[in-house]
Structures are given as C-alpha cells and as structure tokens.
Amino acid sequence: MTDKLVKDRNHLSGIKMTNTVNIIDNGLIDIPMLQLLDEDGIQTDKNYALKLDKKTAVNIHYSMEYTRLLDDRMIGSQRQGRISFYLASRGEEAATVASAAALSELDMIMSQYREQGALVYRGYTTDQFMDQMFSNELDPNKGRQMPIHYGDKALNFMTISSPLGTQIPQASGYAYGQKMAGKQAITMCYFGEGAASEGDFHAGLNMAAVLNCPVIFFCRNNGYAISTPAEEQFAGDGIASRGIGYGVRTIRVDGNDVIAVYAATQHAREIALAENCPVLIEAMTYRLAAHSTSDDPSGYRSKDEEAKWQLKDPILRFAKWLDAKGWLDQAALDKFKEDTREQILSSLKRAEKVAINPIEDIIEDVYDTPPWHLQKQLTELKTHIQKYPQHYPKTSGRIK
C-alpha cells in the first residue's frame, strides 16, 4: 500500500527518505549576495565578463543623479505646501535604475511607489512628473491620484496603486498573458520587503510558480517597512528564502551595487523569458531618506546607523567605478546637474499654475453615461463646496 501511494502521488516523487527525525532550521539556509563592486567602487572580480557598455553605464549614472535632484526638490516643495505628499528614493537609486536598464522597452513594469528612477531611465519627462504631482488638468490621472502615482502606457509602466502589494498578483497575471500571447517580453514587479508581508505577495508568487509566468519579482529590502525594522517583520532569511520555498528561482544582490543589480536583472530576464518562469531578486539596500514626507525616521533609527550607510551611497560608489574606467566626464556631469536643477524648478513653477481638472471628471471614465446616483452625489458635492468655499481651493468647483 505504501509503495503504491509513493508511486501514484507526484508530489512525493523525488523526495529523499530517512528514518531519522531531521528539523531543518534557518541556519542551514545560506543564500549568498552577489556583489561586483566593493564600497570604494572597485570591481571585486577583474575577470567578470560584464555586459555593460559605456553608453548604458553613463545613462544609468545620469538617471540616478536626476532622480536624486528631483527627490530633493520635491521634498522641499512638499515642505512649502506646494504638493501634499512625496516619496524619495535616496539610497535606493541603483536598485531601481540599474534593474530597469537591464530590461527591454517592451517589458511591463509594475511599480510600488519608490521606482521613479525606472521611469526616468525610460524617458519620462520632467513635465510629466510635475503634472502628475500637481494633479493639474494635464495629469493623465485627472487629479484622482496622490502625488507619485505615475503611469505611462507608452513606456509600459503600469499606473501605481496606493494599496500595498496589489501589483504582485497583477504582475503574475499580466506575465501569464504575455506568455499566452507569445510575446518576447516579461513583467518586472517592484515592491519592498514590507509589502512581502501582505497576502498578495504569497498569492502572486505561488500563482507565478505554478503557472510558469515570465515575471521578475524585484524586492527592495531597505531594512524598514516604514518604521518597522526587518527583524520585527520576519525571522527567516530575508525575502529570498521565500522564493525558494515557493519554487521560484532566486537571486540575492547588493542593491547599492549598480553593476551587480544590472547583471542580476539581466540574467533573471534571460531565464524568465527562455524558460517561462518567475525569478525573485532580493536587493539588499537602505533607505537613506524618510519613508515619505509624512515620516520622521529619527524616531526609530539612529544617526550613526544612517552615517554608516551614507558610506555605501550607490551614486558615489558607481561614480568611482566610472572614473576608474575613464567613463566619467566631471565637467559634463556638473553641467547636467546644473541644467537639471533649473529644468525641474522651471517645470514645477509651470505645473502649479496649470488649472486643475473640472470637478465633473470625478464621475467619468467608468460608465459610458454616469448613473443617476453619481450625478446626484456630484450635485451635492458642488452645493457643499459653494456653501463652504473658505475650506476649499478657489478652483475646486471649476465647471466644464
């Protein structure tokens, strides 16, 4: 009877039998971290065949510099009350920009909210950033989203959604559709280690593994889920161990090492596309900025901790490597940064003067004709704004 069960049940095939009680603990799992640049920007393996040309490397560097300049300006703008909210990516630029650089333009990106660097690399313009953050009438979201909820169909960048982790099972489904349609493309799904505590993470990874979906799950493990440190979130070996548990190919990489992130993503994409399977990348990095403009990190981490990670700054680290290769033109970089600051400020001033969307837009784009109950609510909203105009911006009730 026992022999027949083992033979008939596929899930038992290949399992090694033992007559000893073995408990597998966390100490028996040893997942290494890929690192190709040390903290001084020196390549750790001179013989490593890196598939990164000068043009791509310089583009990655400039995209990271642009992202940081954009972040600094928009944090200041939020503090001035010009926008309501912002999320910076200081310290994590290598993880997002270098990974996006290793993709094809045909690959779909599903982002969490700290991947503006990926959009920068794909060519999202300063004006597009500003129109979205100021929720004006040029914003493709029509002002219905919070700032930093970008999306662009032309760039294959799915619009960001506020609820944490929703993009993970969506990425599995989208990648399954890519496979069924025979497309030579994959889906890249970004999220933080905090989002990996959501149920959507487990559903998404299991779905992708079982249905063989060509998707890369890219986890930015920056040490904190807002104010909760990683050791208070989980006891296992990071997020990488979960990929192994779900039968997903897994890579752990130094998330502050541009060339390691680029190489890992490049390799993951090749596997996902060739074998129609998911790959999990855990990028070990650190959030140097606050979680958002609503957060004060001094309440949960020390200045000494931040100072140690400042020394691992991915932009400075990569610049040293570029300089050693003779690929860094400092004069050109300084000019780029100066021009970028001026461009960002100019676009910001332009966007905040653009009119907001007509209030009628709030009930459109779902039904061909808005149903009576939505029209009734719109009328009530207009009446409310007219009754209490002192509590609303002057343009809140703009009529088409």
C-alpha positions as CSV (number, residue, x, y, z in Angstrom):
1,M,0.0,0.0,0.0
2,T,2.8,2.4,0.9
3,D,4.7,1.7,-2.3
4,K,1.6,2.4,-4.4
5,L,1.0,5.7,-2.7
6,V,4.5,6.9,-3.3
7,K,4.2,5.8,-7.0
8,D,0.9,7.4,-7.6
9,R,1.3,10.8,-5.9
10,N,3.6,13.0,-7.9
11,H,4.2,15.4,-5.0
12,L,6.1,12.6,-3.3
13,S,8.4,11.7,-6.2
14,G,12.0,12.6,-5.8
15,I,11.8,13.1,-2.0
16,K,14.7,11.6,-0.1
17,M,13.5,9.1,2.6
18,T,15.0,9.0,6.1
19,N,14.5,7.1,9.3
20,T,15.9,10.0,11.3
21,V,13.9,13.0,12.7
22,N,15.5,16.0,10.9
23,I,14.5,19.5,11.7
24,I,15.6,22.0,9.1
25,D,16.3,25.3,10.7
26,N,17.2,28.8,9.3
27,G,20.9,28.2,10.0
28,L,21.0,25.5,7.3
29,I,20.0,28.0,4.6
30,D,22.8,30.1,3.3
31,I,21.8,32.5,0.5
32,P,24.8,34.4,-0.9
33,M,24.7,38.0,-2.1
34,L,26.0,39.0,-5.5
35,Q,28.5,41.9,-5.3
36,L,30.7,43.1,-8.1
37,L,31.8,46.5,-6.7
38,D,33.1,47.0,-3.2
39,E,32.1,50.1,-1.2
40,D,35.0,52.0,-2.8
41,G,33.7,51.3,-6.3
42,I,36.5,48.8,-7.1
43,Q,35.4,45.8,-9.1
44,T,35.8,42.7,-7.0
45,D,36.4,40.3,-9.8
46,K,38.5,41.8,-12.6
47,N,37.8,38.8,-14.9
48,Y,34.0,39.1,-14.6
49,A,32.5,39.4,-18.1
50,L,30.3,42.4,-17.5
51,K,27.7,43.1,-20.2
52,L,27.5,46.8,-19.5
53,D,28.7,49.3,-22.2
54,K,29.8,52.9,-21.7
55,K,26.6,54.4,-23.1
56,T,24.3,52.4,-20.9
57,A,26.5,53.0,-17.8
58,V,26.6,56.7,-18.3
59,N,22.8,56.8,-18.9
60,I,22.3,54.8,-15.6
61,H,24.5,57.3,-13.8
62,Y,22.7,60.4,-15.1
63,S,19.3,58.8,-14.4
64,M,20.3,58.2,-10.8
65,E,21.6,61.8,-10.4
66,Y,18.4,63.2,-12.0
67,T,16.3,61.1,-9.6
68,R,18.1,62.4,-6.6
69,L,17.8,66.0,-7.8
70,L,14.1,65.5,-8.4
71,D,13.6,64.0,-5.0
72,D,15.4,66.8,-3.2
73,R,13.3,69.5,-5.0
74,M,10.0,67.8,-4.4
75,I,10.6,67.2,-0.7
76,G,11.3,70.9,-0.4
77,S,8.1,71.6,-2.4
78,Q,6.0,69.5,0.0
79,R,7.5,71.3,3.0
80,Q,6.5,74.5,1.3
81,G,2.9,73.2,0.9
82,R,3.0,73.2,-2.9
83,I,2.3,69.5,-3.1
84,S,0.7,67.2,-0.5
85,F,2.9,64.2,-0.4
86,Y,6.2,62.8,-1.7
87,L,8.3,59.6,-1.5
88,A,12.1,59.9,-2.1
89,S,14.4,57.1,-3.2
90,R,17.7,58.3,-1.8
91,G,20.0,55.4,-1.3
92,E,18.0,53.0,-3.5
93,E,18.6,54.6,-6.9
94,A,20.9,51.7,-8.0
95,A,18.3,49.1,-7.3
96,T,15.6,50.8,-9.4
97,V,17.6,52.4,-12.2
98,A,20.1,49.6,-12.9
99,S,17.4,47.0,-12.9
100,A,15.2,49.0,-15.3
101,A,18.3,49.4,-17.6
102,A,18.6,45.6,-17.9
103,L,15.1,45.3,-19.3
104,S,13.7,45.6,-22.8
105,E,11.5,48.6,-23.5
106,L,8.7,46.0,-24.3
107,D,8.8,44.6,-20.8
108,M,6.0,45.8,-18.5
109,I,6.9,47.5,-15.2
110,M,4.6,47.3,-12.2
111,S,5.9,49.6,-9.5
112,Q,5.2,50.0,-5.8
113,Y,5.9,53.7,-5.3
114,R,9.7,54.3,-4.9
115,E,10.7,53.4,-8.5
116,Q,10.7,56.9,-10.1
117,G,14.3,56.1,-11.2
118,A,12.9,53.4,-13.6
119,L,10.6,55.9,-15.2
120,V,13.5,58.4,-15.5
121,Y,15.6,55.8,-17.3
122,R,12.7,55.0,-19.7
123,G,12.3,58.7,-20.6
124,Y,9.5,60.1,-18.5
125,T,9.8,63.8,-18.8
126,T,10.1,66.5,-16.1
127,D,6.8,68.0,-17.2
128,Q,5.1,64.6,-16.9
129,F,6.4,64.2,-13.3
130,M,5.2,67.7,-12.4
131,D,1.8,67.5,-13.9
132,Q,1.1,64.2,-12.1
133,M,2.3,65.6,-8.7
134,F,0.3,68.8,-9.0
135,S,-2.8,66.9,-10.2
136,N,-3.5,69.5,-12.8
137,E,-5.6,69.2,-16.0
138,L,-2.5,67.8,-17.9
139,D,-2.2,64.9,-15.4
140,P,-3.3,61.7,-17.2
141,N,-4.8,60.6,-13.9
142,K,-7.1,63.6,-14.0
143,G,-6.1,64.5,-10.4
144,R,-7.6,61.4,-8.9
145,Q,-4.4,60.0,-7.5
146,M,-2.0,61.2,-4.8
147,P,1.4,62.6,-6.0
148,I,4.0,60.0,-7.1
149,H,1.3,57.6,-8.5
150,Y,2.8,57.7,-12.0
151,G,1.8,55.6,-15.0
152,D,2.6,55.7,-18.7
153,K,1.2,53.4,-21.3
154,A,3.7,54.4,-24.0
155,L,6.6,53.5,-21.6
156,N,5.0,50.2,-20.5
157,F,4.8,51.5,-16.9
158,M,1.5,50.4,-15.1
159,T,-0.1,53.2,-13.0
160,I,0.8,52.9,-9.4
161,S,-1.8,52.0,-6.9
162,S,-1.9,53.0,-3.2
163,P,-2.9,49.7,-1.6
164,L,0.3,47.9,-0.7
165,G,1.2,44.8,-2.7
166,T,-1.7,44.7,-5.2
167,Q,0.7,44.9,-8.1
168,I,2.3,41.5,-7.2
169,P,-0.6,39.1,-8.2
170,Q,-1.4,41.5,-11.0
171,A,2.2,41.1,-12.3
172,S,1.8,37.3,-12.3
173,G,-1.5,37.6,-14.3
174,Y,0.0,40.1,-16.8
175,A,3.1,37.9,-17.3
176,Y,0.8,34.9,-17.9
177,G,-1.0,36.9,-20.6
178,Q,2.4,37.8,-22.2
179,K,3.3,34.1,-22.3
180,M,-0.1,33.1,-23.8
181,A,0.2,35.8,-26.4
182,G,3.7,34.6,-27.4
183,K,5.3,38.0,-26.6
184,Q,9.0,38.2,-26.2
185,A,8.6,40.3,-23.1
186,I,8.4,39.8,-19.3
187,T,6.9,41.7,-16.4
188,M,9.0,43.4,-13.8
189,C,7.3,43.8,-10.4
190,Y,8.9,46.0,-7.8
191,F,8.0,46.0,-4.1
192,G,9.6,46.5,-0.7
193,E,10.2,43.8,2.0
194,G,7.3,45.3,4.0
195,A,4.9,44.5,1.1
196,A,6.2,40.9,1.2
197,S,4.2,40.6,4.5
198,E,1.0,41.2,2.5
199,G,-1.1,38.2,1.4
200,D,-0.8,39.4,-2.2
201,F,2.9,38.5,-2.1
202,H,2.2,34.9,-1.3
203,A,-0.6,34.6,-3.8
204,G,1.4,36.3,-6.5
205,L,4.5,34.1,-6.1
206,N,2.6,30.9,-5.9
207,M,0.5,31.7,-9.0
208,A,3.6,32.6,-11.0
209,A,5.4,29.4,-9.9
210,V,2.5,27.1,-10.7
211,L,1.5,28.7,-14.0
212,N,5.1,29.4,-15.1
213,C,4.8,33.1,-15.6
214,P,7.7,35.1,-17.0
215,V,7.9,37.7,-14.3
216,I,10.7,39.1,-12.2
217,F,9.7,39.9,-8.6
218,F,12.2,42.6,-7.5
219,C,12.2,43.2,-3.8
220,R,13.9,46.3,-2.4
221,N,14.9,45.1,1.1
222,N,15.8,48.5,2.6
223,G,15.6,47.4,6.2
224,Y,12.4,49.1,7.2
225,A,8.7,48.8,6.5
226,I,8.0,52.5,7.2
227,S,9.2,52.4,10.9
228,T,9.3,48.7,11.4
229,P,12.8,47.1,11.2
230,A,13.2,43.9,9.2
231,E,13.9,41.9,12.4
232,E,10.5,42.8,13.7
233,Q,8.8,41.8,10.4
234,F,10.1,38.2,9.9
235,A,12.5,35.7,11.4
236,G,13.5,33.9,8.2
237,D,16.5,34.7,5.9
238,G,15.1,37.8,4.3
239,I,12.8,37.5,1.4
240,A,15.0,35.4,-0.8
241,S,14.3,32.3,1.3
242,R,10.6,32.7,0.5
243,G,11.2,32.5,-3.2
244,I,13.0,29.2,-2.7
245,G,10.0,28.0,-0.7
246,Y,7.6,28.7,-3.5
247,G,9.8,27.0,-6.1
248,V,10.9,30.3,-7.7
249,R,14.4,30.9,-9.0
250,T,16.1,33.3,-6.6
251,I,19.0,35.8,-6.6
252,R,20.2,38.0,-3.7
253,V,22.1,41.0,-4.8
254,D,23.9,44.0,-3.3
255,G,21.2,46.7,-4.0
256,N,23.7,49.5,-3.8
257,D,26.0,48.0,-6.4
258,V,24.9,49.2,-9.9
259,I,26.8,46.6,-11.9
260,A,25.7,43.7,-9.7
261,V,22.0,44.8,-9.9
262,Y,22.3,45.2,-13.7
263,A,23.9,41.7,-14.1
264,A,21.4,40.0,-11.8
265,T,18.4,41.5,-13.6
266,Q,19.9,40.8,-17.0
267,H,20.4,37.1,-16.0
268,A,17.0,36.9,-14.4
269,R,15.3,38.3,-17.5
270,E,17.1,35.7,-19.8
271,I,15.9,32.9,-17.6
272,A,12.3,34.2,-17.2
273,L,12.0,34.7,-21.0
274,A,13.7,31.5,-22.1
275,E,12.1,29.1,-19.6
276,N,8.8,30.9,-19.0
277,C,9.3,31.0,-15.3
278,P,9.4,33.6,-12.4
279,V,12.5,34.8,-10.8
280,L,12.8,36.6,-7.4
281,I,15.5,39.2,-6.9
282,E,16.2,40.5,-3.4
283,A,18.2,43.7,-3.5
284,M,19.8,44.4,-0.1
285,T,19.8,48.2,0.2
286,Y,19.0,51.0,2.6
287,R,16.5,53.9,2.6
288,L,18.6,57.0,3.4
289,A,15.6,59.3,3.2
290,A,12.5,59.2,5.3
291,H,9.8,56.7,4.3
292,S,7.8,59.6,3.0
293,T,7.3,63.3,3.8
294,S,4.8,62.1,6.5
295,D,7.6,60.2,8.3
296,D,10.3,61.1,10.8
297,P,13.0,58.4,10.8
298,S,14.7,59.9,13.9
299,G,12.1,58.1,15.9
300,Y,13.1,54.6,15.0
301,R,16.8,54.7,13.8
302,S,20.0,56.4,14.9
303,K,22.1,59.0,13.1
304,D,25.1,56.6,13.5
305,E,23.2,53.9,11.5
306,E,22.4,56.4,8.7
307,A,26.0,57.6,8.6
308,K,27.3,54.1,8.1
309,W,25.0,53.6,5.1
310,Q,25.9,57.0,3.7
311,L,29.3,55.5,3.0
312,K,27.6,52.9,0.8
313,D,25.9,55.6,-1.3
314,P,25.2,53.9,-4.7
315,I,25.7,57.0,-6.8
316,L,29.2,57.9,-5.3
317,R,30.2,54.2,-5.5
318,F,29.3,53.9,-9.2
319,A,30.9,57.3,-10.0
320,K,34.2,56.0,-8.6
321,W,34.0,52.9,-10.9
322,L,33.1,55.1,-13.9
323,D,36.0,57.4,-13.1
324,A,38.5,54.5,-12.9
325,K,37.4,53.3,-16.3
326,G,37.7,56.8,-17.8
327,W,34.0,57.0,-18.4
328,L,33.2,59.9,-16.1
329,D,33.3,63.4,-17.6
330,Q,33.1,65.5,-14.5
331,A,32.6,68.8,-16.3
332,A,29.7,67.3,-18.4
333,L,28.2,65.9,-15.2
334,D,28.3,69.2,-13.4
335,K,26.7,70.9,-16.4
336,F,24.0,68.2,-16.5
337,K,23.2,68.7,-12.8
338,E,23.0,72.5,-13.0
339,D,20.7,72.3,-16.1
340,T,18.6,69.7,-14.4
341,R,18.0,71.8,-11.3
342,E,16.9,74.7,-13.4
343,Q,14.7,72.5,-15.5
344,I,13.0,70.9,-12.5
345,L,12.3,74.3,-10.9
346,S,11.0,75.8,-14.1
347,S,8.7,72.8,-14.7
348,L,7.5,73.0,-11.1
349,K,6.5,76.7,-11.4
350,R,4.8,76.0,-14.7
351,A,2.8,73.0,-13.4
352,E,1.5,74.7,-10.3
353,K,-0.1,77.4,-12.5
354,V,-2.0,75.0,-14.7
355,A,-5.7,74.7,-13.9
356,I,-7.0,71.7,-12.1
357,N,-9.4,69.3,-13.7
358,P,-13.2,70.1,-13.9
359,I,-15.0,68.6,-10.9
360,E,-17.2,66.6,-13.3
361,D,-14.2,64.4,-14.2
362,I,-14.6,62.7,-10.8
363,I,-17.6,60.6,-12.1
364,E,-16.3,59.9,-15.6
365,D,-14.4,57.1,-17.3
366,V,-16.1,54.3,-15.6
367,Y,-19.6,54.3,-17.1
368,D,-20.5,55.4,-20.6
369,T,-23.1,57.6,-19.1
370,P,-22.7,58.3,-15.3
371,P,-25.7,56.7,-13.5
372,W,-28.2,58.9,-11.6
373,H,-26.8,58.2,-8.1
374,L,-23.3,59.5,-9.1
375,Q,-24.8,62.6,-10.8
376,K,-26.8,63.2,-7.6
377,Q,-23.7,62.9,-5.5
378,L,-21.8,65.3,-7.8
379,T,-24.6,67.9,-7.5
380,E,-24.5,67.6,-3.7
381,L,-20.7,68.0,-3.7
382,K,-20.9,71.2,-5.8
383,T,-23.6,72.5,-3.4
384,H,-21.4,71.7,-0.4
385,I,-18.3,73.5,-1.9
386,Q,-20.4,76.6,-2.7
387,K,-21.7,76.6,0.8
388,Y,-18.3,76.4,2.4
389,P,-15.9,78.0,-0.1
390,Q,-13.4,79.0,2.6
391,H,-12.5,75.4,3.2
392,Y,-11.6,74.6,-0.4
393,P,-9.3,75.9,-3.1
394,K,-10.9,78.5,-5.3
395,T,-10.6,76.2,-8.3
396,S,-12.2,73.2,-6.6
397,G,-15.6,73.6,-8.2
398,R,-14.5,74.5,-11.7
399,I,-17.3,73.6,-14.1
400,K,-16.7,72.3,-17.6
